[in-house]
Amino acid sequence: MASDSQANVAADSPPSAAASAAALQATLFDFAIAELVRQHRQSFAPLWTRDSWAKLLIWLALNCGAGRDRDDLEAFAAALGPVLTRRMRRLFFERDLEDLGLQVMADPAEQQVLVLPLTGEGPVDRQAAAAALEQLGLSERVVAPERWQALEALLAVPWVDGGGNDAMPGEGPCA
């Protein structure tokens, strides 16, 4: 739904200005959502769980005026759409550890935690990966280092229970 100012930009401007305004608004929205997720992802315990992800979605829904019952929360999750939901979930379970030069992707719905170099150049140093997992509080939730698998420029680290503590990706409104 366009606001009056959006309609005025579209009506009073050449097509390129209207497209530019729409692109700027889309970029601003993307930035705002990413920052919101990054700023609040540590707030929902237990970390690194499907429950923490669901709590973030509930918090967002309630702050956007959605009702508290299950149908309203599911409608909110559905309204986000699959593309935005996947992006938000990736941001929620991803950490960049610049001090170690690593990125950790630890979505509990996946079978393993991925550790990648921030530079894109591998292989990943196993001691640095262990330090990253410790720093993030994941050490107790993943298997011993001898079971980690080096794959080109990344390190695949299985969860202790074979898939975090969550259901498979794509299940339910919080997937």
N, C-alpha and C positions, 0 to 999 in steps of 0.2 A: 504494500500500500504506500503510495508516494505522498510525501508531505507537500504543503503548499509551496515551500521553497524549492523542493525538487521539481515540482511541476513548472514553476517559474523559470528555473534553469533550463529545463527541457524546451519550454515554449519560447523563451527569449534568446536562446543561444543557438549558434550553428550546431549541427549534429556532432561535430567533434568535441565541442565543449560539454554537451550533455553526456556523451560517452566518457569523457574525461572525468566528469563529476561522478558518474556511476562507478568508474574504476577506482577513483579515490575513496568513495564510500565503501566499496568492497574491500579495499586494502585496509582501511581503518577498522572495519568490522573484523577482518581476519586477525589483525594486530591485537585488537581489544580482547577477542576470545582467547587467543594464545596467551596473553598476559594474565588474564583472569584464571585460566587453568594453571599456569605456572605459579602464580601467587598463592593459590589456595590448595594445591595438591597435597601439601604436607599436613593439612588440617583435618584430614579424614582418616582416623585410625580404624583398623589396623592397616598400615601402609602396605603397598604391593599386593592388594587383594581386590577381588571383585567387589567386596563390600565397600571398600574405600571409593571405588569408581561409582558405585550406585549412590553413595552418600553425596558425592560431588553433584551428580545429576539431580538428586532430590533438592539439594541446596540451591542449585541454579533454577530449577523449576519453581520452587517456592518464592525465590527472589524475583522471578519474572511474573508472578501472580497466578501461577497454576494452583489448582486445588490440591488438597492433601490426600485425597483418596487415590487408590491404585489406578483407576481409569484415567484420572487427570494426569498423573505422573507418566503413565504409559503414552498418553496423547502428546505430552510435552516431548518425551524421548523420540516419538515417531516424527514429530514436527521438525526436530533437528535434522532429520534425514541421514542417510547412511554416509555420505561424504563428510559432512561436518562431524558426525559422531566418531568416525574412524580417525579423523585428524585430531580431535580433542582427546580421544583415548590414547593415541600415540604420544601426544604431548604429556599426558598425565603420567604415563609409565616410562618416560624417557628422561634420562639425565645426562647432561654434558659435564664432565669433570675435567675442567681445563687444567687443573694442577697436575693431573695424571695423563692428560692428553687423550682421554677416552670418552666414549659415549656408551652408555648402558641402556639397553632396551629390555625392560623386565615386565612384560605384560603377563600376568598370571594365567591368562587364557591360552597362552602359547606353551609349547612343550619345553622351551628352553629360554634362558636369558641370553641375549646377544651382547657381546662386548666388541666395540669397533674403535679403531683409532680415529680421533677427531680430524687428523690430517688426511685420512683416506688411504694412508700408506701402512701396510702391515709388515710383518705379522704382529699380533698383539703380544706384548710381554706378559707372561703369566703372573709374575709377581705384581705388576701394576694392576692387572685384572683382579687379583685377589685383594689388593688394597682397595680398589674401587668397590668391590662387592662388600667388603667390610665397612667402608665408609658409608655405604647406603643401607646398611643393616640387612643385607641379603645373604651373608655368609652361611647362616644357619638354615637357610631355605633352599640352598643349592647343593648338588653332590660334591664330593671331594675332587680336588684338582686333577687327579689322575684320570678322571672320567670326562674331563673337558675335551672338546674336540676343536682343533684348529682347522678352519676352513678359509683358505686364502688369506684375506685381510681381516678376518673376524674370528672370534672365539665363541663357540656355542657351549653354554653351560646349562645342563639339564637341571630342572627343579628336583628337589628331593622326592616329591611325590609324582613325578612324571608330567606335571602340567600346572605348576603353581598349586593353587587350591581351588581352582575355578572350573567352570564348565567350558566347553569348547566355544571358540569365537562365533558370534552370530546368534547365540541363543538369547532369547528374551529381549526386553526393551533396553537393558543396560549393557548389551554386548557391544 
